[in-house]
């Protein structure tokens, strides 16, 4: 029981930091870690799309990324944000 309490104490701050991910600034490892159904390959595809086409102007634009479909988007919509959509 004591080990669980220690583990909870160590993880608590890290879990508290999790929140919406800015798809215009997050790197691939952050995207893969924070989003459901997004592994490193899809996360890298998001970053590459952003590098080729500029910043996303809407959350729905992520559907243009190969491998990202409506189900993945809806699963993650509440955890995605756009802080700076200016291209």
N, C-alpha and C positions, 0 to 999 in steps of 0.2 A: 504494500500500500504506500509506503514511504517513497518508493521509486516512482510510482505513478504521480504522486504529488510533486516531486522534483521535476519530472518530465513535463507536467502541466505548467509548472512555473517557468520552465525554459521555453516552451512553445507558445505560451500565452502572448508575449509581445510580438512574436512573428505572425501569429494568426490575426492579431489586431491590426497589423499593417496591410493585410490583404484587402483589396478593394477594387473599384473599377480600374481597368487598364486602358490607358490612352493608346489607341492603335496608331496614332501619328508619331509617337515618341518611343514606345516600348521596343526593346530589342527582342530577338527571336527566343532567347531563353526565358525571358519574362512572359512572353505570350504563351509559350508552351507550358510553363509552370502554372499560370493563373487561369487559363481557359480550358473548359471541358471539350474533349474531342479534338484538341489541337496539340499535335505532337510537334517535335522539332522541325520536321519537313514542312508541315503546313505553316508553322510559325515563320520559317524562313521564307516561304512563298509570300506571306503577308508583307514582310520587310522588303523583299525584292520588288513586289508590286508597287509599294510606296516609293521606293527609290526610282523606279522607271517612270511612274505616273504622277508623282507629287503626293502631297498629303491627301488623306481621305477627306472628302467634303461631307460625307454622311456615313453613318454606321452601315446602312444598306449597301454602300459601295464595296464593302468587303466581299460581297457575293461575286464580284468580278475576279476574285482570286481563285485560281484553279485549286480545287479540293475543298472549297468552302461552299456548302450548300445551305438552303433555307433552314434545315434542322439544326445544323451546327450554329448558325447565326442566332436562331431563336433561343437555343440552349444558353447562349452567352450574352444575349442582348443587354441584360441588366448589369453585366460586368464589363461592358465596353463603354468608353467615353471618347470624345473628341475635344481635347483642350484647345487645340489650335488648328483650325481647318483651312487657314489661308495658305494658298499655294504659292 
